[in-house]
Amino acid sequence: LFKSALMPCRLSFLAEGAEGGEYVAIFKHGDDLRQDQLILQTITLMDKLLRKENLDLKLTPYCVLATSTKHGFVQ
């Protein structure tokens, strides 16, 4: 648990198979991540389009998955 108002949890997942490895995510409870998810998807799309035109802004957008209006995961 992180020390903040909503106390998000850091989770580690171990994957098996060819691309196995550890995946780390933060689970947030009590926070609506739907808008964050939409904005970060838009930033990712714009980054891909700009790179196609040889303009690399060195963006590092992270992934957000809203699982409900009050829960979600952050990469």
C-alpha positions as CSV (number, residue, x, y, z in Angstrom):
1,L,0.0,0.0,0.0
2,F,1.1,3.5,-0.8
3,K,0.7,6.3,1.7
4,S,-1.9,8.6,0.1
5,A,-5.5,9.4,0.7
6,L,-6.8,6.5,-1.4
7,M,-4.1,4.0,-0.4
8,P,-3.5,2.4,-3.8
9,C,-2.0,-1.1,-3.9
10,R,1.1,-2.2,-5.9
11,L,0.5,-5.6,-7.4
12,S,3.0,-7.9,-9.1
13,F,1.9,-10.5,-11.6
14,L,4.1,-13.4,-12.9
15,A,3.3,-14.5,-16.4
16,E,4.2,-17.8,-17.9
17,G,5.0,-18.7,-21.5
18,A,7.2,-17.1,-24.2
19,E,6.8,-13.6,-23.0
20,G,6.8,-14.5,-19.3
21,G,8.0,-12.1,-16.7
22,E,6.8,-9.8,-14.0
23,Y,4.2,-7.2,-14.6
24,V,3.6,-4.5,-12.1
25,A,0.4,-2.5,-11.7
26,I,-1.2,-0.2,-9.2
27,F,-4.8,-0.9,-8.2
28,K,-6.7,2.2,-7.2
29,H,-9.9,2.0,-5.2
30,G,-12.2,5.1,-4.8
31,D,-10.9,6.8,-8.0
32,D,-12.7,7.1,-11.3
33,L,-10.0,6.4,-13.9
34,R,-12.3,6.5,-17.0
35,Q,-11.2,10.0,-18.0
36,D,-7.6,9.2,-17.4
37,Q,-7.9,6.1,-19.6
38,L,-9.5,8.1,-22.4
39,I,-6.9,10.9,-22.3
40,L,-4.0,8.4,-22.3
41,Q,-5.4,6.5,-25.2
42,T,-5.7,9.7,-27.1
43,I,-2.1,10.7,-26.2
44,T,-0.9,7.2,-27.4
45,L,-2.7,7.6,-30.7
46,M,-1.3,11.1,-31.3
47,D,2.2,9.9,-30.4
48,K,1.9,7.1,-33.0
49,L,0.6,9.5,-35.7
50,L,3.3,12.0,-35.0
51,R,6.0,9.3,-35.1
52,K,4.7,8.3,-38.5
53,E,5.4,11.8,-39.6
54,N,9.0,11.6,-38.2
55,L,8.2,13.8,-35.2
56,D,9.2,12.0,-32.0
57,L,8.2,13.9,-28.9
58,K,9.7,11.2,-26.6
59,L,6.3,10.7,-24.9
60,T,6.0,7.7,-22.5
61,P,2.3,7.3,-22.0
62,Y,1.3,4.6,-19.4
63,C,-1.7,2.3,-19.5
64,V,-4.8,2.8,-17.5
65,L,-7.7,0.3,-17.2
66,A,-10.8,1.5,-15.5
67,T,-12.7,-1.6,-14.2
68,S,-15.6,0.4,-12.8
69,T,-16.5,4.0,-11.8
70,K,-14.6,3.5,-8.5
71,H,-11.8,1.1,-9.3
72,G,-9.0,0.6,-11.9
73,F,-5.4,-0.4,-12.7
74,V,-2.5,1.9,-13.6
75,Q,0.6,0.5,-15.3
